[in-house]
Amino acid sequence: MGRFLVGAVAVVVGLFVVGAIAAWVFHALLSVLGYLIVGALVVGGGLWLYGRAKRGLGSTRNQRRLEAGLTTWRQRNR
């Protein structure tokens, strides 16, 4: 009976230790994944905002091209 009790306690303690380690590893992996997702969103949002600002300012060449196209359209559609 004593051997069975020691074996049963060893199995329970072993399962507890393995479960605690697995929970710690799972939590660490999810934390890293969460940080990666937040970082990707921040970098992607920054790039998107940069592109919008750059496009909003426009270059003088692009502005002249648009104005020339608008002038041509107005002349054709009098």
N, C-alpha and C positions, 0 to 999 in steps of 0.2 A: 504494500500500500504506500509506503514511503517513497519508493522509486516513482510510482505513478504520479504522486503529488508533486515531486520535484520536476518531473518531466512536463506535467501540465503547466506548472508555474513558469518553467523555462519557455514553453511555447507561447504562453500569454505575454511574457515580457519581451520575447523576440518579435512577436507580432506588433506590440506597442512601439518598439524601437524602429522597426521597419516602417510602420505607418507614420511615425513622427518624422523620420528622414524623408519619406516620400512627400509628405505634406510640405515640408520645408523646401524641397527641391521644386515642387509644383508652384508654390508661392513665389519663389525666386524667379522661375521662368516666366510666370505671368506678369510679374513686376517689370522684368526686362522687356517683355513684349509690349506692355502698356507704355513704357518710356519710349520705345521705338515708334509706336503709333503716334504718340503726342509729338515727338520730334519731327516725324515725317509730315504731320499736319502743319506744324509751325513753319518748317522750311518750305513746304509747298505753298502755303498761304503767303509767305513772304515773296516767293518768286512770282506768284500770281499778281500780288499788289505791285511789284516792281514792273511787271509787264504792262499792267493797266496804266500805271503812271507814265511809263515811257511812251506808250501808244497815245496817251492823252496829250502829252506835250507836243508830239509830232515834230517831224523835221521840216525845215523850210522847203526842201526839195519835194517832200510828199505833199505839203500844203499847196505849193505851186502847181503840182500835177493835178490835184483835186480841183483847184480853181480853173485850170485850163480845160479840164473835162467838163466842168459845169458851164463854162463860157461856150464851148462847142455845142453842148446840148441845148443851151438857150438859143443859139444862132440857128440850129436846125429846126427848132420847135417854136418859131415865131408865130 
